[in-house]
Amino acid sequence: MLNLGKRSLLKITVSALCVAATTQMVHADEPIPVVATFSILGNMVSEIGGEHVNVTTLVGPDGDAHVYQPTPKDARSVSEAELMFMNGLEFEGWLERLVKAASFDGSLVVATDGIQAIGFDDQNDHDDHDDHKDHDDHKDHNDHDDHADHKDHDDHKDHDDHDDHDDHSGHNHGAFDPHAWHSLTNAVIYIDNITAALAKADPSNAGDYYSNRAKYLSELDALSKDVASMMADIDADKRTVVTPHDAFGYFSVAYDVTFEAPQGLSTESEASAADVARLIEQIREQNISAVFIESISDNRLIEQIANETGASVGGTLYSDALSSSDGPASTYLDMFRHNAKTISDALK
């Protein structure tokens, strides 16, 4: 009886150890809860994180981050997240209040760290931004040891850029254009920052993150060549684009295309009658044949401008958000390709 008791105790002990080990393994394999502030950034995080992350995107497809209002559900997602990825450059004017309301104590990652931001006054000055034009400079980024400077993002928990957000009522931007994702060169920096942050938070899966990064950079490089070819075929006197709000400054710098917009950098901006009249005159004088609507904007003003000038609507551009999954811009790479092809087809 004593020996049988020992065997039973041994079986129970072994079973308990197996259950504990299994529980630990399951916990170790659980995806990291992360939050991304808007759909473009959320897609990038998902591409790098893969099965190891559970991404909640606050401003989803076809959503306008300029006029976003956080919900209690969003606050819960933020409070449970280990990492939060934000664009920065004062794009998310509402984020500081959300972080405080949710008592977020994870790591805040600023995806635009290291980007040469375009100032408001530099929107039409391309001479100082030639370094943005050649994506080939980033072909050697597969050596992730060169990106150690991106790995520590904890110092962004109290990011100074947030201090002035309340002054902007969550809708206006600061001194720089925040739409930095409209440059494929900048996209490399976004990906580097995302990869480094995930690898730091989850070192056991760092190899997978850097492998996903290498694959993604290869796709970015192929897309860069395709877009450069599309843009090169546009005649010099046809390289002016009219859009509802001024979101494509980085695209303008990269591909020497001039963008005009009746609204400012935010969809909350209101175009003055003088600005609209000036734009109509410019379209007529320069014989601009096509204007573009945006997926997130009230496009009635652009349609009115098209009617008054005889310009055709060249198509829909995706500026600040992806399309739904069944749309033409459901991923960042698809969005960039769609915008470039739509512009190229209309201007050619």
C-alpha positions in Angstrom: 0.0 0.0 0.0 2.9 2.3 0.8 4.5 1.8 -2.6 1.2 2.3 -4.4 0.8 5.6 -2.4 4.2 6.7 -3.5 3.4 5.9 -7.1 0.2 7.9 -6.9 1.9 10.8 -5.4 4.5 10.7 -8.0 1.9 10.6 -10.8 0.1 13.6 -9.2 3.3 15.5 -8.9 4.4 14.8 -12.5 0.9 15.8 -13.7 1.0 19.0 -11.8 4.4 19.9 -13.2 3.2 19.1 -16.7 0.1 21.3 -16.3 2.3 24.1 -14.9 4.8 23.8 -17.8 2.0 23.8 -20.3 0.4 26.9 -18.7 3.7 28.7 -18.8 4.2 27.7 -22.5 0.7 28.9 -23.5 1.3 32.1 -21.7 4.7 32.6 -23.4 3.1 32.0 -26.8 0.2 34.4 -26.2 0.3 37.4 -28.5 1.5 40.7 -27.0 -1.4 43.1 -26.7 -0.4 46.3 -28.6 -2.3 49.4 -29.7 -1.7 51.4 -32.9 -3.2 54.8 -33.2 -4.4 54.6 -36.8 -4.9 52.1 -39.6 -1.8 52.7 -41.6 0.5 52.3 -38.6 -1.6 49.3 -37.4 -1.0 47.5 -40.6 2.8 48.0 -40.4 2.8 46.7 -36.8 0.8 43.7 -37.9 3.2 42.9 -40.7 6.2 43.0 -38.5 4.6 41.4 -35.4 2.8 38.6 -37.2 1.3 36.0 -35.0 3.2 37.3 -31.9 1.1 40.5 -31.6 -2.6 41.2 -31.1 -3.0 44.7 -32.6 -5.9 47.0 -31.7 -6.2 50.0 -34.0 -7.9 53.0 -32.6 -8.8 54.9 -35.8 -9.7 52.1 -38.2 -10.0 51.9 -42.0 -11.6 54.9 -43.6 -11.4 56.7 -40.3 -10.3 60.3 -39.9 -7.7 60.7 -37.1 -8.0 64.5 -37.3 -11.5 64.3 -35.8 -11.3 61.1 -33.8 -12.9 61.0 -30.4 -11.7 58.2 -28.1 -14.3 55.8 -26.6 -14.4 53.9 -23.3 -13.6 50.7 -25.3 -10.5 52.4 -26.7 -9.4 53.4 -23.2 -9.7 49.7 -22.0 -7.6 48.6 -25.0 -5.0 51.2 -24.1 -4.9 50.2 -20.4 -4.3 46.5 -21.3 -1.6 47.2 -23.9 2.0 46.5 -23.4 3.1 48.7 -26.3 1.4 51.6 -28.0 2.6 52.8 -31.4 1.9 56.4 -32.3 2.9 58.4 -35.4 4.1 61.5 -33.5 4.8 64.9 -35.0 1.6 66.0 -33.2 -0.6 63.9 -35.5 -2.6 62.4 -32.6 -3.6 65.6 -30.7 -6.0 63.5 -28.6 -3.5 60.9 -27.4 -2.1 62.4 -24.3 -5.6 62.7 -22.8 -6.4 59.1 -23.7 -3.2 57.8 -22.2 -3.9 59.6 -18.9 -7.5 58.5 -18.8 -6.5 54.9 -19.4 -3.6 55.0 -16.9 -1.4 53.4 -19.6 1.9 52.2 -18.1 3.3 50.3 -21.1 5.9 51.6 -23.6 5.0 54.3 -26.0 6.7 54.0 -29.3 7.0 57.0 -31.7 7.2 55.6 -35.2 8.6 58.8 -36.8 11.7 58.9 -34.6 14.6 59.7 -36.8 12.6 61.1 -39.7 13.6 64.4 -41.3 10.2 66.1 -40.9 9.0 68.7 -43.3 8.2 72.1 -41.8 5.0 73.9 -42.8 7.0 76.5 -44.6 8.9 73.9 -46.6 5.9 72.2 -48.3 6.8 73.6 -51.7 10.6 73.9 -51.2 12.1 70.6 -52.5 15.7 71.8 -52.8 16.6 70.8 -49.3 15.0 67.3 -49.4 16.9 65.5 -52.1 17.9 62.9 -49.5 14.4 61.6 -49.5 14.4 60.8 -53.2 16.6 57.7 -53.3 15.1 54.7 -51.6 18.1 52.6 -52.7 20.1 54.0 -49.8 18.1 51.7 -47.6 18.8 48.4 -49.3 21.4 47.5 -46.7 19.0 47.8 -43.8 18.8 44.0 -43.4 21.7 44.3 -40.9 19.6 45.2 -37.9 22.6 45.7 -35.7 22.9 49.1 -37.3 19.6 50.1 -35.8 20.4 49.8 -32.1 19.7 53.4 -31.6 16.0 52.7 -32.3 15.7 50.0 -29.7 15.0 52.1 -26.5 11.7 53.8 -26.7 10.8 53.9 -23.0 11.9 57.5 -22.9 8.9 58.4 -25.0 6.4 57.7 -22.2 6.5 61.3 -21.3 7.1 62.5 -24.9 7.6 66.3 -25.0 5.6 66.6 -28.2 2.5 66.0 -26.2 2.8 69.0 -24.0 1.1 71.4 -26.5 -1.6 69.0 -27.7 -4.4 70.6 -25.7 -3.6 73.9 -27.2 -4.4 72.5 -30.6 -7.8 71.1 -29.6 -6.8 67.7 -31.1 -7.2 68.9 -34.7 -4.4 71.2 -35.7 -0.8 70.2 -36.0 2.4 71.7 -34.8 5.5 73.0 -36.6 5.9 69.9 -38.9 3.9 68.0 -41.4 2.9 64.7 -39.7 2.0 62.7 -42.8 5.4 61.2 -43.1 4.2 57.8 -44.2 3.7 59.2 -47.8 7.4 58.6 -48.3 8.7 55.1 -48.8 12.1 56.2 -47.4 10.3 57.2 -44.3 8.4 53.9 -44.2 11.8 52.2 -43.7 12.3 54.2 -40.5 8.8 53.4 -39.4 9.5 49.7 -39.8 12.9 50.0 -38.1 11.3 51.6 -35.0 8.5 49.1 -34.9 10.8 46.1 -35.2 13.2 47.4 -32.6 10.4 48.1 -30.1 8.8 44.6 -30.6 12.2 42.9 -30.3 12.9 44.7 -27.1 9.5 43.9 -25.6 9.6 40.3 -26.7 13.2 39.2 -27.2 12.4 35.5 -27.5 10.7 36.2 -30.8 13.1 38.9 -32.0 14.4 36.6 -34.8 10.9 36.5 -36.3 10.4 40.2 -36.1 13.7 40.9 -37.9 12.9 38.2 -40.5 9.5 39.9 -41.1 11.3 43.2 -41.3 13.7 41.9 -44.0 10.8 40.6 -46.1 8.9 43.8 -45.7 11.8 46.0 -46.7 12.3 43.9 -49.8 8.7 44.6 -50.8 9.2 48.3 -50.0 12.2 48.3 -52.3 10.3 46.7 -55.2 7.4 49.1 -54.7 9.8 52.1 -54.7 11.1 51.1 -58.1 7.6 50.7 -59.5 6.4 54.1 -58.2 9.5 55.9 -59.4 8.9 54.5 -62.9 5.2 55.6 -62.8 6.2 59.1 -61.7 9.0 59.5 -64.2 6.6 59.1 -67.1 4.6 62.3 -66.2 5.3 65.3 -68.3 7.0 68.3 -66.5 4.0 70.6 -67.2 1.5 68.1 -65.9 2.9 67.5 -62.4 0.4 69.5 -60.3 -2.1 67.6 -58.1 -5.2 69.2 -56.4 -6.5 67.4 -53.3 -8.9 68.4 -50.5 -6.4 68.7 -47.6 -2.6 69.1 -47.6 -1.5 65.5 -46.8 1.0 64.7 -49.5 3.9 66.9 -48.8 6.4 64.0 -48.4 5.1 62.4 -51.7 5.6 65.7 -53.3 9.3 65.9 -52.1 10.0 62.3 -53.2 8.6 62.5 -56.7 8.7 66.2 -57.6 4.9 66.5 -57.9 3.3 69.7 -56.7 0.2 69.3 -54.5 -2.4 72.1 -54.0 -5.2 71.9 -51.4 -7.9 74.3 -50.4 -7.7 73.0 -46.8 -4.6 72.9 -44.6 -2.8 69.9 -43.1 -5.9 68.9 -41.1 -9.4 68.0 -42.5 -10.7 70.2 -39.7 -9.3 73.3 -41.4 -11.7 75.4 -43.4 -10.8 76.8 -46.8 -11.3 80.5 -47.1 -13.2 82.0 -50.1 -10.0 83.7 -51.1 -8.0 80.4 -51.1 -10.6 78.7 -53.2 -10.7 81.5 -55.7 -7.0 81.5 -55.9 -6.9 77.7 -56.5 -9.6 78.0 -59.2 -7.6 80.7 -61.0 -4.4 78.5 -60.7 -6.2 75.5 -62.2 -7.4 77.6 -65.1 -4.0 79.3 -65.7 -2.0 76.1 -65.5 -4.6 74.0 -67.4 -4.7 71.4 -64.6 -6.9 68.7 -66.0 -7.7 66.6 -63.0 -8.4 67.0 -59.3 -8.7 64.3 -56.7 -11.0 63.4 -53.9 -9.9 61.7 -50.6 -11.4 58.7 -48.8 -11.7 60.6 -45.5 -12.7 64.1 -46.6 -15.9 66.0 -47.4 -15.3 66.2 -51.1 -18.1 68.7 -52.0 -15.6 71.5 -52.3 -13.4 69.7 -54.7 -16.4 68.7 -56.8 -17.5 72.3 -56.8 -14.0 73.3 -58.0 -14.0 70.7 -60.7 -17.4 71.9 -61.9 -16.3 75.5 -62.1 -13.0 74.8 -63.8 -14.0 71.9 -66.1 -11.3 69.7 -64.5 -12.2 66.0 -64.2 -12.1 64.1 -60.9 -9.0 61.9 -61.4 -9.9 59.4 -58.7 -9.9 58.8 -54.9 -6.7 59.0 -53.0 -6.1 57.5 -49.5 -4.3 60.0 -47.4 -4.7 59.3 -43.7 -6.3 55.9 -43.5 -6.5 52.6 -45.3 -9.5 51.3 -47.1 -11.7 48.4 -45.8 -10.4 44.9 -46.5 -12.3 44.7 -49.8 -11.1 48.1 -51.0 -8.0 49.0 -53.1 -5.9 50.2 -50.2 -6.3 47.7 -47.4 -2.6 47.6 -46.6 0.1 50.3 -46.5 1.8 48.9 -49.6 -1.5 48.7 -51.5 -2.4 52.2 -50.5 0.9 53.7 -51.7 0.7 51.8 -55.0 -2.9 52.8 -55.5 -2.2 56.5 -54.8 0.8 56.5 -57.2 -1.1 54.7 -60.0 -4.2 56.9 -59.6 -2.1 60.1 -59.8 0.0 58.7 -62.7 -2.9 57.6 -64.8 -4.8 60.9 -64.4 -1.8 63.1 -65.1 -0.6 61.1 -68.0 
